[in-house]
Amino acid sequence: MVATRVELSVLGGFDVRVNGHPVASRHWSRRDSSALVKLLAITPLRTLHREVVMDALWPDLDTDAAAPRLHKAAHYARKHLGHRGAVVLSANGVSLCPHDDVRVDLVQFRRHAEDALRSGGVAAAKRALSLYGGELLPRDIYEPWAEPHRTHVHRLHLEMLHQAEDWHQVLAADPADEAAHLALAQQYAMRGDRAAALRQLDQLDHAMREDFDLAPSEQALDLRAKVIQSDRRHSSSNDPRGVGPDTPASATAELSCCA
C-alpha cells in the first residue's frame, strides 16, 4: 500500500496538499477541524495527549463537553484530508497522519536552522532562510496554543538573519536590534558614507529610546564619536574620497575597531 503524501504549510499562511492536490481553503472554514490540524502540524511528531488537545482548543470546556468536539473536529479533518487514518484518536493520544509521507514546512525550516546554528557559517543560514515562508499561522495570531511555537520560530528566524549577516532584514523583523544597526553603521562608515552611518546611529538611538527608554550603549557612542572624528579629519584635509581604499590606514583602523 502506497503511503499518502501530505504537505502542510504553516509559515506565511495555511495550506494543505494531498498527493500533490491542494485542499480547498473552504474546507477549513470549520474552526475546530482546521485548528486541530494546525495544532498537530506545528507539534513535534504531530502527536499530543488528548487532554492537552482539548485544553488547548476548548479551554473553557470540561473533558465531557470537549470530547464530542474533538471527535467531530477529527471527523471533518479526516474528510478533508481524504482518509480515515489522517487523524487517529487513541485512548490517550491524537495523531495527525501518523502513517503517511508527511512534509511540514515548519519542520524543514526548524531542522535546517538548528543545523545551521550548530555548524555556523553564512551559507548554512541562507539555506535555512530559503525555507522560511513567513510568520507562523498569521491568521491565528490570537490563538494561545500557537504562541509558544510562533515565538520559537521568530527567534530562529532572527538568529538565521544574524548568522547570514542580512542586517536590513533583521531590522525589518526587529527595528530595535542594536547589533544590526551597529553593523550597518560600521559598513557605511567603512565605505566612507559617514552621513549614512550617522543616520543609522540616529535610528538606533530613536528605537532604543522609544522601545526601551534606554540611552545609547557605550559601543554606539564610541562608534558615533569615531565617525564624527573621521568626518572632521576628512573635512579639514579637503579629501573628497573619505574612508576607502586610499584613506590612510590609521583612519580605517579607528572605524573598524568599533565593529
C-alpha positions as CSV (number, residue, x, y, z in Angstrom):
1,M,0.0,0.0,0.0
2,V,1.4,3.4,-1.1
3,A,1.5,6.0,1.7
4,T,-0.5,9.1,1.2
5,R,1.8,12.2,0.6
6,V,0.7,15.1,2.7
7,E,2.3,18.6,2.5
8,L,1.4,21.0,5.3
9,S,2.4,24.7,5.1
10,V,2.1,26.8,8.2
11,L,4.7,29.5,7.5
12,G,3.2,32.6,6.0
13,G,-0.3,31.0,5.8
14,F,-2.0,27.7,6.0
15,D,-2.1,25.3,3.0
16,V,-2.6,21.6,2.7
17,R,-1.8,19.3,-0.3
18,V,-2.7,15.7,-0.5
19,N,-0.8,13.7,-3.2
20,G,0.0,17.0,-4.8
21,H,-3.5,18.3,-4.9
22,P,-4.5,21.3,-2.9
23,V,-7.2,21.0,-0.3
24,A,-9.5,24.0,-1.0
25,S,-9.4,26.7,1.7
26,R,-13.2,26.5,2.0
27,H,-12.8,23.0,3.6
28,W,-11.1,24.6,6.5
29,S,-13.9,27.1,7.3
30,R,-14.8,25.0,10.4
31,R,-12.7,26.5,13.1
32,D,-12.4,23.3,15.2
33,S,-11.2,20.9,12.4
34,S,-8.7,23.5,11.0
35,A,-7.4,24.3,14.5
36,L,-6.9,20.6,15.2
37,V,-4.9,20.1,12.1
38,K,-2.9,23.2,12.6
39,L,-2.1,22.4,16.3
40,L,-0.9,18.9,15.4
41,A,1.0,20.1,12.4
42,I,3.2,22.5,14.5
43,T,3.7,19.9,17.2
44,P,6.9,17.8,17.1
45,L,5.9,14.3,15.8
46,R,2.4,15.6,15.2
47,T,1.1,13.9,18.3
48,L,-0.4,15.2,21.5
49,H,-2.2,13.8,24.5
50,R,-6.0,14.0,24.2
51,E,-6.4,16.2,27.2
52,V,-3.7,18.6,26.0
53,V,-5.5,19.0,22.7
54,M,-8.8,19.6,24.4
55,D,-7.3,22.1,26.9
56,A,-5.7,23.9,24.0
57,L,-8.7,24.1,21.7
58,W,-11.5,24.3,24.2
59,P,-10.1,25.7,27.4
60,D,-13.4,26.8,28.7
61,L,-15.0,23.3,28.5
62,D,-14.6,20.3,30.8
63,T,-13.5,17.0,29.4
64,D,-17.0,15.6,29.0
65,A,-18.0,18.6,26.9
66,A,-14.8,18.9,24.9
67,A,-14.6,15.2,23.9
68,P,-17.5,15.3,21.4
69,R,-16.0,18.5,19.9
70,L,-12.7,16.6,19.4
71,H,-14.4,13.7,17.7
72,K,-16.4,16.0,15.4
73,A,-13.2,18.0,14.6
74,A,-11.3,14.8,13.8
75,H,-14.2,13.6,11.6
76,Y,-14.1,16.7,9.4
77,A,-10.3,16.8,9.3
78,R,-10.3,13.2,8.0
79,K,-12.9,14.0,5.5
80,H,-10.9,16.9,4.0
81,L,-7.6,15.1,4.2
82,G,-9.2,12.2,2.3
83,H,-8.8,9.1,4.5
84,R,-9.7,7.7,7.9
85,G,-6.1,7.4,9.0
86,A,-5.5,11.2,8.7
87,V,-6.4,11.8,12.3
88,V,-6.0,9.0,14.7
89,L,-7.6,9.1,18.2
90,S,-6.3,6.6,20.6
91,A,-7.1,6.1,24.3
92,N,-4.7,8.8,25.3
93,G,-3.4,10.5,22.2
94,V,-4.3,12.4,19.0
95,S,-2.1,12.0,15.9
96,L,-2.0,13.7,12.5
97,C,-1.2,11.5,9.5
98,P,0.9,9.0,11.6
99,H,1.3,6.5,8.7
100,D,1.6,9.0,5.8
101,D,4.5,10.5,4.0
102,V,4.3,14.0,5.6
103,R,6.2,17.2,4.9
104,V,5.7,20.2,7.1
105,D,7.5,23.4,6.1
106,L,8.0,24.4,9.7
107,V,9.8,21.2,10.4
108,Q,12.1,21.7,7.4
109,F,12.9,25.3,8.4
110,R,13.5,24.4,12.0
111,R,15.7,21.4,11.2
112,H,17.9,23.4,8.8
113,A,18.1,26.4,11.2
114,E,19.1,24.2,14.1
115,D,21.8,22.5,11.9
116,A,23.0,26.0,10.8
117,L,23.3,27.1,14.4
118,R,25.4,24.0,15.2
119,S,27.6,24.3,12.1
120,G,27.8,28.0,11.8
121,G,28.5,30.0,8.6
122,V,26.6,32.3,6.3
123,A,25.8,29.7,3.7
124,A,24.1,27.4,6.1
125,A,22.0,30.2,7.5
126,K,21.0,31.3,4.0
127,R,19.9,27.7,3.2
128,A,17.7,27.8,6.2
129,L,16.3,31.2,5.3
130,S,15.3,29.9,1.9
131,L,12.8,27.6,3.6
132,Y,11.3,30.4,5.7
133,G,7.9,31.3,4.2
134,G,6.8,33.9,6.8
135,E,5.3,34.2,10.2
136,L,3.8,31.1,11.7
137,L,0.0,30.9,11.0
138,P,-0.5,34.7,10.6
139,R,-4.3,34.3,10.7
140,D,-4.1,32.7,14.1
141,I,-2.2,35.3,16.0
142,Y,-4.6,35.4,18.8
143,E,-4.6,31.6,19.4
144,P,-2.8,30.9,22.7
145,W,-1.9,27.4,21.5
146,A,0.2,28.8,18.6
147,E,2.0,31.5,20.6
148,P,5.0,29.4,22.0
149,H,5.6,28.0,18.5
150,R,5.4,31.4,17.0
151,T,7.9,32.8,19.5
152,H,10.3,30.0,18.8
153,V,10.1,30.4,15.0
154,H,10.5,34.2,15.3
155,R,13.7,33.7,17.4
156,L,15.1,31.1,15.0
157,H,14.4,33.4,12.0
158,L,16.2,36.3,13.7
159,E,19.2,34.1,14.6
160,M,19.4,33.0,11.0
161,L,19.3,36.5,9.7
162,H,22.1,37.5,12.1
163,Q,24.2,34.5,11.1
164,A,23.6,35.4,7.4
165,E,24.5,39.0,8.2
166,D,21.3,40.2,6.5
167,W,21.1,43.3,8.6
168,H,18.3,45.1,6.7
169,Q,16.0,42.0,7.1
170,V,17.0,41.8,10.8
171,L,15.7,45.4,11.2
172,A,12.6,44.7,9.2
173,A,11.8,41.9,11.8
174,D,13.1,43.8,14.8
175,P,13.6,47.6,14.3
176,A,15.3,47.9,17.7
177,D,18.0,45.3,17.1
178,E,21.2,47.1,18.2
179,A,23.7,44.6,16.6
180,A,22.1,45.2,13.2
181,H,22.1,49.0,13.5
182,L,25.8,49.0,14.5
183,A,26.8,46.6,11.8
184,L,25.1,48.7,9.1
185,A,26.6,51.9,10.6
186,Q,30.0,50.3,10.6
187,Q,29.6,49.2,6.9
188,Y,28.6,52.7,5.9
189,A,31.5,54.3,7.7
190,M,34.0,51.9,6.2
191,R,32.7,52.8,2.7
192,G,33.2,56.5,3.5
193,D,29.5,57.3,3.7
194,R,29.7,58.9,7.1
195,A,26.3,60.7,6.7
196,A,24.6,57.3,6.3
197,A,26.5,55.9,9.3
198,L,25.3,58.8,11.5
199,R,21.7,58.4,10.2
200,Q,21.8,54.7,11.1
201,L,23.1,55.5,14.6
202,D,20.3,58.1,14.9
203,Q,17.7,55.4,14.0
204,L,19.3,53.1,16.7
205,D,19.1,55.9,19.3
206,H,15.4,56.6,18.4
207,A,14.5,52.9,18.5
208,M,16.2,52.3,21.9
209,R,14.6,55.3,23.5
210,E,11.1,54.7,22.0
211,D,11.0,50.9,22.7
212,F,13.0,50.5,25.8
213,D,13.5,54.1,27.2
214,L,17.3,53.4,27.1
215,A,20.2,55.7,26.2
216,P,22.7,54.6,23.5
217,S,25.1,51.9,24.5
218,E,28.8,52.7,25.0
219,Q,29.6,50.8,21.8
220,A,27.1,53.1,19.8
221,L,28.5,56.2,21.4
222,D,32.1,55.1,20.7
223,L,31.2,54.4,17.0
224,R,29.5,57.8,16.7
225,A,32.4,59.6,18.1
226,K,34.9,57.9,15.7
227,V,32.6,58.6,12.7
228,I,32.4,62.3,13.7
229,Q,36.1,62.4,14.3
230,S,36.8,60.8,10.9
231,D,34.4,63.3,9.3
232,R,36.2,66.3,10.8
233,R,39.5,65.0,9.7
234,H,38.2,64.4,6.3
235,S,36.8,67.9,6.0
236,S,40.0,69.5,7.3
237,S,42.1,67.7,4.8
238,N,39.7,68.5,1.9
239,D,39.9,64.9,0.8
240,P,36.7,64.1,-1.2
241,R,37.4,60.4,-1.1
242,G,36.6,59.7,2.6
243,V,37.2,56.3,4.1
244,G,38.0,54.0,1.3
245,P,40.9,52.2,-0.4
246,D,43.0,55.4,-0.5
247,T,42.3,56.5,3.0
248,P,45.2,56.3,5.5
249,A,45.2,53.0,7.3
250,S,45.0,54.7,10.7
251,A,41.6,56.2,9.9
252,T,40.2,52.9,8.6
253,A,41.6,51.1,11.6
254,E,39.9,53.5,14.0
255,L,36.5,52.8,12.5
256,S,37.0,49.0,12.2
257,C,37.8,48.8,15.8
258,C,34.2,49.7,16.7
259,A,32.7,46.7,14.8
